[in-house]
């Protein structure tokens, strides 16, 4: 397998950052995106077509919004299935439905192409640092063979099992992420209205039973006015929660806790935050709670006046 080059389709928030990491590691990348200027921004050679990407290297990576787009790229006219060759590996880094992933795995396998699903976690900041966590599914030998392409942008790679297992794990993780972010946003708005010092509250939460990813990594920045722009939007968060509910329906599992994040991020979308980072859900909740903002621009982070 040629480990000096790779194709990459989808060079947005995450794909662009992962591409940059590959390029910095000395891997030549031929990149395709509907916004062609993104390739140069990520340090990749711009491809004019999916065919050009498919024919460039032995590995093609996908970072796309959802299964519908992945299917169009794979099965559409002049798509990957038309041009991939036996011995290649396609790695789907998107947040996709496992049923779709397994179907595509079968179609690619029939052409002698390995299809690996690789859910990612860690967000834009981790992508930039090469510290993402990957949960992967597919043929174990194929996964082992592409560790070189994971290494520049992932600090942890966990083989979850057969095709679809990686994307299933990703949906489970993203649902917990949505619940904790929405719930913590609500708590922080309540704390602000109650007159609590938010830094002190976070210190307590992070050494108590309420600790979660949002209290540890998001709100210490948000309370100082940094929303960590560039990550998953509220619109995409809703998409992920809906995919989770589809999964639980398929599995016959009661989904009793999806209403909260659906309502919270749905509110964010209705109030104009849909295409902004999902952390802005705290502003949406603040809007309908009397115009609350966690950060007071007139104060220092320690609470004193500027």
C-alpha positions, 0 to 999 in steps of 0.5 A: 500500500502506498503510504505517501499519498491519500485522497480526501473528500469533504474538507470542511471543519473537520475534514480540512483540519485532518487533511492539514495534519496529513499534509504536515506529516508528509503525506500528499493529499488530493482533496475534493470539496464542493467549495474548491478553495478549501483544498488549498486552505488545508494544504491539499492538491485540489481535485476537480472530480471524485474520479480524480480522488479515487484514482490518486491513492490507495486510501480515500477518506470521507468527512461528509455531513451524513449518510445521504451525502456519503451515499451520493458520493459513493453511488452517484454517477461518476462516484467512488464505486465507479472508479475505485479499484480492487485493493483500495480502502475507503475510510468513512469518517462521517457521522453516518447511520450504521445500516447505510454503512453496512450496505455500502461496505457490501457494495465496496467489498464486491469490488474488492475495496475495503470499507472502514467506518471510523467515527471521530470524537474530540472536535476541531481543537483535537483535530488540529492537535492530532488528538482525536479518538477514532472508533472504527468498524470493518475488517480487522486486517484492513484497519491495521493496514491503514494505521499510518493514515490515522496516526497524524490526526488521532491519538486513540484508535479503538476497533469496535468490531464489524462494519457499522460498529464504529458509526454505532459507537459514534452515535451513542457517544454523540447522544451523550454529548448532546445531553450533557451539553444541553443540560449543562447549558440550562444549569449554567443559565440558572446559576447565572440568574441565581447570582452564583459565581460561575467559575466557582460553580464549575470548580464544584461540578468538576469535582462532584457527580455532575462532572461531564465533558461540557463542564470540563472542556466547554464551559470554563471557556464559555464563561469567559466569552470564548464559545470555541467557534468552529465545532459541531453546529446545533443543526448537525447536533440535531441530526446526530440525535435523530440518527440516535433515535433511529438507531434505538428504534431499530434496536428496540431500545426505549429512548426516553432522554432524547426529548431534552436535547432535541428541544434545546438544539431545536430552540437554538435553530429557531432562534437563529443559532442553527449554523453556529457552534452548538455551544451557543445553545446556552445563549438560546436558553438564555434568550428565553430566560430573560436575556441571560449571558454567562459572560459579562464583557464589562468584567474580568474573568475573575469577576472584577470590573475592567 
